[in-house]
């Protein structure tokens, strides 16, 4: 409490100071390597491995099996962040409710086809 300073700033001035400091803080984070989510960037093998939490050898194996999308220029391999995100989301598992709804839809369509055939 030795550094306590009293000023005659109004509430709006204090709010603006906080806004400025937060904007400066978060603006510095973007410059230090955090990419905005909207941009589609190309990542090299090392960056993609870090992003996916996989070993580089695992990525090489996935490339050779053509499991994921990649671009090869000369001897360098690049990955699109958009493609990586889509690849990750393609492994999404359905919930029990989604499975039940799909099953009910399938059974309903199947019973309609059987009725029409009869």
DOVO-691428 format. One line per field, with one value per atom (N, C-alpha, C): residue number from 1; chain; atom name; z, y, x. Coordinates in nm, 3 decimals. Layout:
# residues N
n = NUM,...
chain = A,...
atom = CA,...
up = Z,...
north = Y,...
east = X,...
END
This chain:
# residues 118
n = 1,1,1,2,2,2,3,3,3,4,4,4,5,5,5,6,6,6,7,7,7,8,8,8,9,9,9,10,10,10,11,11,11,12,12,12,13,13,13,14,14,14,15,15,15,16,16,16,17,17,17,18,18,18,19,19,19,20,20,20,21,21,21,22,22,22,23,23,23,24,24,24,25,25,25,26,26,26,27,27,27,28,28,28,29,29,29,30,30,30,31,31,31,32,32,32,33,33,33,34,34,34,35,35,35,36,36,36,37,37,37,38,38,38,39,39,39,40,40,40,41,41,41,42,42,42,43,43,43,44,44,44,45,45,45,46,46,46,47,47,47,48,48,48,49,49,49,50,50,50,51,51,51,52,52,52,53,53,53,54,54,54,55,55,55,56,56,56,57,57,57,58,58,58,59,59,59,60,60,60,61,61,61,62,62,62,63,63,63,64,64,64,65,65,65,66,66,66,67,67,67,68,68,68,69,69,69,70,70,70,71,71,71,72,72,72,73,73,73,74,74,74,75,75,75,76,76,76,77,77,77,78,78,78,79,79,79,80,80,80,81,81,81,82,82,82,83,83,83,84,84,84,85,85,85,86,86,86,87,87,87,88,88,88,89,89,89,90,90,90,91,91,91,92,92,92,93,93,93,94,94,94,95,95,95,96,96,96,97,97,97,98,98,98,99,99,99,100,100,100,101,101,101,102,102,102,103,103,103,104,104,104,105,105,105,106,106,106,107,107,107,108,108,108,109,109,109,110,110,110,111,111,111,112,112,112,113,113,113,114,114,114,115,115,115,116,116,116,117,117,117,118,118,118
chain = A,A,A,A,A,A,A,A,A,A,A,A,A,A,A,A,A,A,A,A,A,A,A,A,A,A,A,A,A,A,A,A,A,A,A,A,A,A,A,A,A,A,A,A,A,A,A,A,A,A,A,A,A,A,A,A,A,A,A,A,A,A,A,A,A,A,A,A,A,A,A,A,A,A,A,A,A,A,A,A,A,A,A,A,A,A,A,A,A,A,A,A,A,A,A,A,A,A,A,A,A,A,A,A,A,A,A,A,A,A,A,A,A,A,A,A,A,A,A,A,A,A,A,A,A,A,A,A,A,A,A,A,A,A,A,A,A,A,A,A,A,A,A,A,A,A,A,A,A,A,A,A,A,A,A,A,A,A,A,A,A,A,A,A,A,A,A,A,A,A,A,A,A,A,A,A,A,A,A,A,A,A,A,A,A,A,A,A,A,A,A,A,A,A,A,A,A,A,A,A,A,A,A,A,A,A,A,A,A,A,A,A,A,A,A,A,A,A,A,A,A,A,A,A,A,A,A,A,A,A,A,A,A,A,A,A,A,A,A,A,A,A,A,A,A,A,A,A,A,A,A,A,A,A,A,A,A,A,A,A,A,A,A,A,A,A,A,A,A,A,A,A,A,A,A,A,A,A,A,A,A,A,A,A,A,A,A,A,A,A,A,A,A,A,A,A,A,A,A,A,A,A,A,A,A,A,A,A,A,A,A,A,A,A,A,A,A,A,A,A,A,A,A,A,A,A,A,A,A,A,A,A,A,A,A,A,A,A,A,A,A,A,A,A,A,A,A,A,A,A,A,A,A,A
atom = N,CA,C,N,CA,C,N,CA,C,N,CA,C,N,CA,C,N,CA,C,N,CA,C,N,CA,C,N,CA,C,N,CA,C,N,CA,C,N,CA,C,N,CA,C,N,CA,C,N,CA,C,N,CA,C,N,CA,C,N,CA,C,N,CA,C,N,CA,C,N,CA,C,N,CA,C,N,CA,C,N,CA,C,N,CA,C,N,CA,C,N,CA,C,N,CA,C,N,CA,C,N,CA,C,N,CA,C,N,CA,C,N,CA,C,N,CA,C,N,CA,C,N,CA,C,N,CA,C,N,CA,C,N,CA,C,N,CA,C,N,CA,C,N,CA,C,N,CA,C,N,CA,C,N,CA,C,N,CA,C,N,CA,C,N,CA,C,N,CA,C,N,CA,C,N,CA,C,N,CA,C,N,CA,C,N,CA,C,N,CA,C,N,CA,C,N,CA,C,N,CA,C,N,CA,C,N,CA,C,N,CA,C,N,CA,C,N,CA,C,N,CA,C,N,CA,C,N,CA,C,N,CA,C,N,CA,C,N,CA,C,N,CA,C,N,CA,C,N,CA,C,N,CA,C,N,CA,C,N,CA,C,N,CA,C,N,CA,C,N,CA,C,N,CA,C,N,CA,C,N,CA,C,N,CA,C,N,CA,C,N,CA,C,N,CA,C,N,CA,C,N,CA,C,N,CA,C,N,CA,C,N,CA,C,N,CA,C,N,CA,C,N,CA,C,N,CA,C,N,CA,C,N,CA,C,N,CA,C,N,CA,C,N,CA,C,N,CA,C,N,CA,C,N,CA,C,N,CA,C,N,CA,C,N,CA,C,N,CA,C,N,CA,C,N,CA,C,N,CA,C,N,CA,C,N,CA,C,N,CA,C,N,CA,C,N,CA,C,N,CA,C,N,CA,C,N,CA,C,N,CA,C
up = 0.000,0.000,0.000,-0.012,-0.015,-0.143,-0.252,-0.380,-0.408,-0.306,-0.321,-0.360,-0.475,-0.524,-0.548,-0.496,-0.517,-0.628,-0.721,-0.829,-0.839,-0.918,-0.936,-1.074,-1.111,-1.238,-1.222,-1.324,-1.320,-1.357,-1.332,-1.364,-1.514,-1.604,-1.747,-1.786,-1.722,-1.751,-1.704,-1.590,-1.539,-1.632,-1.676,-1.769,-1.898,-1.949,-2.073,-2.053,-1.937,-1.908,-1.910,-1.847,-1.849,-1.990,-2.069,-2.208,-2.286,-2.270,-2.341,-2.301,-2.172,-2.125,-2.175,-2.172,-2.223,-2.372,-2.446,-2.589,-2.617,-2.543,-2.559,-2.526,-2.417,-2.376,-2.481,-2.525,-2.622,-2.760,-2.792,-2.919,-2.922,-2.811,-2.803,-2.816,-2.766,-2.779,-2.924,-3.004,-3.145,-3.218,-3.181,-3.246,-3.202,-3.090,-3.039,-3.085,-3.187,-3.241,-3.239,-3.170,-3.172,-3.299,-3.381,-3.506,-3.484,-3.548,-3.539,-3.598,-3.543,-3.585,-3.728,-3.780,-3.911,-4.025,-4.001,-4.111,-4.141,-4.269,-4.312,-4.343,-4.261,-4.276,-4.318,-4.375,-4.405,-4.294,-4.245,-4.140,-4.196,-4.149,-4.189,-4.101,-4.125,-4.053,-3.902,-3.858,-3.714,-3.650,-3.716,-3.661,-3.657,-3.762,-3.766,-3.658,-3.636,-3.532,-3.395,-3.369,-3.240,-3.228,-3.336,-3.334,-3.308,-3.366,-3.352,-3.234,-3.169,-3.059,-3.106,-3.222,-3.278,-3.304,-3.311,-3.346,-3.496,-3.537,-3.679,-3.757,-3.699,-3.769,-3.792,-3.699,-3.716,-3.833,-3.845,-3.958,-4.089,-4.093,-4.215,-4.252,-4.153,-4.177,-4.232,-4.172,-4.220,-4.363,-4.396,-4.532,-4.630,-4.595,-4.686,-4.707,-4.608,-4.620,-4.680,-4.708,-4.764,-4.674,-4.544,-4.448,-4.433,-4.440,-4.421,-4.546,-4.555,-4.668,-4.640,-4.742,-4.729,-4.867,-4.869,-4.994,-4.986,-5.096,-5.099,-5.207,-5.165,-5.256,-5.241,-5.349,-5.346,-5.242,-5.139,-5.034,-4.905,-4.910,-4.792,-4.794,-4.677,-4.662,-4.585,-4.635,-4.571,-4.548,-4.443,-4.404,-4.389,-4.440,-4.424,-4.288,-4.213,-4.083,-4.100,-4.208,-4.233,-4.257,-4.336,-4.362,-4.234,-4.152,-4.026,-3.935,-3.927,-3.844,-3.895,-4.027,-4.084,-4.057,-4.068,-4.043,-3.898,-3.806,-3.665,-3.641,-3.699,-3.678,-3.747,-3.848,-3.915,-3.822,-3.721,-3.626,-3.511,-3.521,-3.415,-3.401,-3.281,-3.252,-3.221,-3.271,-3.247,-3.104,-3.050,-2.916,-2.926,-2.812,-2.809,-2.864,-2.835,-2.884,-3.037,-3.094,-3.240,-3.304,-3.242,-3.295,-3.290,-3.180,-3.167,-3.272,-3.292,-3.392,-3.532,-3.564,-3.696,-3.712,-3.608,-3.614,-3.634,-3.561,-3.576,-3.717,-3.770,-3.906,-4.006,-3.989,-4.080,-4.074,-3.952,-3.935,-3.997,-3.977,-4.035,-4.187,-4.247,-4.393,-4.444,-4.372,-4.412,-4.409,-4.304,-4.291,-4.399,-4.439,-4.546,-4.679,-4.706,-4.831,-4.835,-4.720,-4.713,-4.737,-4.679,-4.696,-4.843,-4.908,-5.048,-5.138,-5.105,-5.187,-5.176,-5.063,-5.041,-5.107
north = -0.119,0.000,0.126,0.112,0.229,0.309,0.246,0.313,0.365,0.393,0.440,0.587,0.616,0.754,0.789,0.901,0.948,1.053,1.039,1.137,1.182,1.282,1.333,1.294,1.168,1.120,1.083,1.111,1.074,0.926,0.871,0.730,0.704,0.786,0.761,0.767,0.852,0.859,0.733,0.681,0.557,0.441,0.437,0.332,0.338,0.458,0.474,0.429,0.456,0.410,0.258,0.193,0.046,-0.007,0.055,0.011,0.022,0.133,0.154,0.049,0.022,-0.077,-0.218,-0.253,-0.384,-0.397,-0.290,-0.292,-0.306,-0.238,-0.250,-0.391,-0.446,-0.581,-0.684,-0.684,-0.784,-0.758,-0.635,-0.604,-0.659,-0.655,-0.710,-0.861,-0.928,-1.073,-1.114,-1.041,-1.075,-1.060,-0.963,-0.944,-1.047,-1.113,-1.209,-1.352,-1.371,-1.505,-1.559,-1.495,-1.541,-1.487,-1.577,-1.536,-1.519,-1.421,-1.409,-1.533,-1.572,-1.696,-1.689,-1.567,-1.554,-1.578,-1.561,-1.569,-1.714,-1.740,-1.872,-1.860,-1.920,-1.911,-2.045,-2.040,-2.163,-2.188,-2.311,-2.351,-2.451,-2.443,-2.545,-2.668,-2.771,-2.897,-2.880,-2.805,-2.786,-2.715,-2.609,-2.534,-2.619,-2.697,-2.784,-2.891,-2.945,-3.046,-2.989,-2.866,-2.802,-2.775,-2.724,-2.692,-2.816,-2.930,-3.053,-3.138,-3.100,-3.177,-3.317,-3.323,-3.449,-3.442,-3.557,-3.562,-3.538,-3.486,-3.462,-3.592,-3.699,-3.828,-3.874,-3.843,-3.878,-3.802,-3.673,-3.595,-3.649,-3.688,-3.747,-3.874,-3.956,-4.078,-4.046,-3.947,-3.908,-3.855,-3.783,-3.733,-3.849,-3.947,-4.058,-4.142,-4.146,-4.219,-4.133,-4.006,-3.910,-3.894,-3.889,-3.875,-3.729,-3.639,-3.497,-3.419,-3.294,-3.208,-3.138,-3.132,-3.059,-3.013,-2.917,-2.867,-2.891,-2.933,-2.957,-2.868,-2.784,-2.697,-2.732,-2.783,-2.832,-2.944,-2.925,-3.028,-2.986,-2.871,-2.819,-2.858,-2.888,-2.925,-2.815,-2.774,-2.668,-2.716,-2.662,-2.698,-2.569,-2.570,-2.457,-2.471,-2.361,-2.367,-2.403,-2.356,-2.388,-2.538,-2.597,-2.742,-2.822,-2.776,-2.847,-2.843,-2.726,-2.715,-2.806,-2.811,-2.899,-3.045,-3.079,-3.217,-3.257,-3.166,-3.193,-3.212,-3.124,-3.132,-3.254,-3.308,-3.426,-3.548,-3.544,-3.653,-3.641,-3.544,-3.521,-3.641,-3.683,-3.796,-3.742,-3.811,-3.768,-3.803,-3.721,-3.747,-3.856,-3.913,-4.016,-3.963,-3.837,-3.777,-3.767,-3.726,-3.716,-3.855,-3.955,-4.091,-4.140,-4.112,-4.152,-4.083,-3.953,-3.878,-3.933,-3.965,-4.020,-4.158,-4.238,-4.371,-4.359,-4.268,-4.249,-4.200,-4.111,-4.062,-4.176,-4.257,-4.370,-4.469,-4.501,-4.597,-4.541,-4.411,-4.348,-4.352,-4.323,-4.327,-4.469,-4.562,-4.703,-4.755,-4.721,-4.768,-4.705,-4.578,-4.514,-4.585,-4.627,-4.698,-4.834,-4.901,-5.032,-5.018,-4.914,-4.891,-4.860,-4.779,-4.744,-4.866,-4.954,-5.074,-5.173,-5.170,-5.267,-5.231
east = 0.081,0.000,0.086,0.216,0.303,0.287,0.238,0.226,0.086,0.009,-0.127,-0.127,-0.193,-0.198,-0.344,-0.386,-0.521,-0.520,-0.615,-0.627,-0.771,-0.793,-0.928,-0.980,-0.959,-1.011,-1.158,-1.234,-1.375,-1.388,-1.504,-1.530,-1.511,-1.564,-1.542,-1.393,-1.317,-1.173,-1.101,-1.141,-1.081,-1.118,-1.243,-1.285,-1.204,-1.184,-1.108,-0.963,-0.905,-0.769,-0.763,-0.863,-0.867,-0.880,-0.969,-0.986,-0.856,-0.788,-0.660,-0.558,-0.549,-0.451,-0.485,-0.613,-0.654,-0.629,-0.658,-0.633,-0.483,-0.402,-0.257,-0.210,-0.263,-0.223,-0.260,-0.386,-0.430,-0.371,-0.344,-0.278,-0.137,-0.066,0.069,0.068,-0.037,-0.044,-0.055,-0.133,-0.147,-0.015,0.066,0.195,0.297,0.272,0.371,0.346,0.262,0.247,0.106,0.014,-0.124,-0.188,-0.240,-0.303,-0.452,-0.511,-0.656,-0.722,-0.835,-0.900,-0.952,-0.979,-1.039,-0.940,-0.812,-0.716,-0.680,-0.657,-0.614,-0.465,-0.383,-0.239,-0.182,-0.063,0.009,0.109,0.111,0.202,0.301,0.425,0.522,0.500,0.579,0.560,0.573,0.674,0.695,0.575,0.526,0.413,0.286,0.264,0.146,0.154,0.273,0.290,0.258,0.302,0.273,0.123,0.062,-0.081,-0.166,-0.127,-0.205,-0.160,-0.053,0.006,0.043,0.106,0.152,0.301,0.364,0.506,0.519,0.634,0.657,0.651,0.702,0.699,0.555,0.465,0.325,0.265,0.299,0.250,0.303,0.429,0.485,0.408,0.375,0.299,0.160,0.093,-0.039,-0.031,0.076,0.095,0.110,0.191,0.216,0.091,0.003,-0.123,-0.233,-0.204,-0.300,-0.423,-0.400,-0.509,-0.549,-0.453,-0.480,-0.437,-0.482,-0.447,-0.314,-0.230,-0.105,-0.061,0.029,0.087,0.237,0.292,0.435,0.497,0.588,0.661,0.807,0.865,1.001,1.008,1.088,1.096,1.025,0.959,0.890,0.743,0.690,0.549,0.478,0.361,0.284,0.141,0.080,-0.056,-0.136,-0.257,-0.349,-0.417,-0.425,-0.492,-0.639,-0.700,-0.840,-0.856,-0.766,-0.773,-0.748,-0.655,-0.629,-0.751,-0.816,-0.935,-1.047,-1.066,-1.169,-1.134,-1.007,-0.964,-0.990,-0.961,-0.985,-1.135,-1.217,-1.361,-1.422,-1.357,-1.411,-1.406,-1.323,-1.313,-1.411,-1.501,-1.598,-1.691,-1.712,-1.801,-1.940,-2.042,-2.179,-2.221,-2.310,-2.363,-2.468,-2.504,-2.608,-2.740,-2.770,-2.894,-2.891,-2.779,-2.767,-2.780,-2.721,-2.732,-2.876,-2.946,-3.086,-3.173,-3.149,-3.227,-3.202,-3.077,-3.044,-3.110,-3.109,-3.171,-3.321,-3.386,-3.531,-3.565,-3.486,-3.508,-3.493,-3.390,-3.367,-3.482,-3.527,-3.637,-3.764,-3.788,-3.907,-3.905,-3.791,-3.779,-3.794,-3.737,-3.742,-3.886,-3.960,-4.098,-4.185,-4.157,-4.232,-4.208,-4.085,-4.054,-4.124,-4.129,-4.193,-4.342,-4.405,-4.548,-4.581,-4.495,-4.519,-4.505,-4.412,-4.389,-4.504,-4.575,-4.682,-4.811
END
